[in-house]
Amino acid sequence: MQEPNRLESGSKVWLLCDLGNSCLKAGLVWGTPSDPSPEFEPLVEITHKRGESWDPIRRFLDGKDIRPNGIAVSSVAESTTCDSLLTALQRPGFPPVVVNPESGLELRVRHTETVGLDRLYAARGAFWRVDSTPAIVVDAGTALTVDAVVQSKIPGQAAFLGGAIAPGPSMLAKALGAGGAQLHTIQTCPGAHALGRETQEALASGVVVGFEGAALHLVERIAEEAGLEQPPVVLTGGAGDFLEPIFRRRFCTVYREPHMVPMGLWLAVWEGSS
């Protein structure tokens, strides 16, 4: 819930929505990108399915005293799902919704139109988080994305170099369980042992330790191919708990930032509105 003193101080508040294929995450951010530490407040996380109504977000907003100065949505979901969310966000006293604004990144990739905006916003937020230095961005969720972001030739601007997309732990577990008659889907959790002493443990090892190994190797190879020596690693996403301990043992500088996509969205929409 927003605090009156922050609004009375004249701070601009944005309602940010990160709409993925299976989950909506919404939060508020106060301040400006020039502030030392703008304040982000997570509000709600809602799992959604195709054709499902957005009554949960309506009820949530009805129960909160939220009057944002701006609203922005990052969506990689189907257009019908996004459209229904936009309808739910059209409320009395609310400003128009900005959907998928330009990331503000220089895109050094082929077929720029195919790059997921969640990857671009995460890269934009990560570059800002590490004070405009080259970095590797790891977003661990349903999918694992590992991307490189460097300084552009334009001062203060970032360049997105691309990266890799791989399955996250839950996707790996489902694929393994569906792939063999004698196997079954397991519930994954961080910290599995590599040496599984029965089938359940062996499945957990293959998923969890395999996921760790894939992420580590992708970070190292992408940094090498991008010409980055010991770059900081910015880790975000709901499956970050699987990777943070091993990352901190292997890399010099690791930032754990759970809200990189909405923060990058905020930076993009702020630039576009200024």
Rosetta blueprint (number, residue, H / E / L):
1 M L
2 Q L
3 E L
4 P H
5 N H
6 R H
7 L H
8 E H
9 S L
10 G L
11 S L
12 K L
13 V E
14 W E
15 L E
16 L E
17 C E
18 D E
19 L E
20 G L
21 N L
22 S L
23 C E
24 L E
25 K E
26 A E
27 G E
28 L E
29 V E
30 W E
31 G L
32 T L
33 P L
34 S L
35 D L
36 P L
37 S L
38 P L
39 E E
40 F E
41 E E
42 P E
43 L E
44 V E
45 E E
46 I E
47 T E
48 H L
49 K L
50 R L
51 G L
52 E L
53 S L
54 W L
55 D H
56 P H
57 I H
58 R H
59 R H
60 F H
61 L H
62 D H
63 G L
64 K L
65 D L
66 I L
67 R L
68 P L
69 N L
70 G E
71 I E
72 A E
73 V E
74 S E
75 S E
76 V L
77 A L
78 E L
79 S H
80 T H
81 T H
82 C H
83 D H
84 S H
85 L H
86 L H
87 T H
88 A H
89 L H
90 Q L
91 R L
92 P L
93 G L
94 F L
95 P L
96 P L
97 V E
98 V E
99 V E
100 N L
101 P L
102 E L
103 S L
104 G L
105 L L
106 E E
107 L E
108 R L
109 V L
110 R L
111 H L
112 T H
113 E H
114 T H
115 V L
116 G L
117 L H
118 D H
119 R H
120 L H
121 Y H
122 A H
123 A H
124 R H
125 G H
126 A H
127 F H
128 W H
129 R H
130 V L
131 D L
132 S L
133 T L
134 P L
135 A E
136 I E
137 V E
138 V E
139 D E
140 A E
141 G L
142 T L
143 A E
144 L E
145 T E
146 V E
147 D E
148 A E
149 V E
150 V E
151 Q E
152 S L
153 K L
154 I L
155 P L
156 G L
157 Q L
158 A E
159 A E
160 F E
161 L E
162 G E
163 G E
164 A E
165 I E
166 A E
167 P E
168 G L
169 P H
170 S H
171 M H
172 L H
173 A H
174 K H
175 A H
176 L H
177 G H
178 A H
179 G L
180 G L
181 A L
182 Q L
183 L L
184 H L
185 T L
186 I L
187 Q L
188 T L
189 C L
190 P L
191 G L
192 A L
193 H L
194 A L
195 L L
196 G L
197 R L
198 E L
199 T H
200 Q H
201 E H
202 A H
203 L H
204 A H
205 S H
206 G H
207 V H
208 V H
209 V H
210 G H
211 F H
212 E H
213 G H
214 A H
215 A H
216 L H
217 H H
218 L H
219 V H
220 E H
221 R H
222 I H
223 A H
224 E H
225 E H
226 A L
227 G L
228 L L
229 E L
230 Q L
231 P L
232 P L
233 V E
234 V E
235 L E
236 T E
237 G L
238 G L
239 A L
240 G H
241 D H
242 F H
243 L H
244 E H
245 P H
246 I H
247 F H
248 R H
249 R H
250 R H
251 F L
252 C L
253 T L
254 V E
255 Y E
256 R E
257 E L
258 P L
259 H L
260 M H
261 V H
262 P H
263 M H
264 G H
265 L H
266 W H
267 L H
268 A H
269 V H
270 W H
271 E H
272 G H
273 S H
274 S L
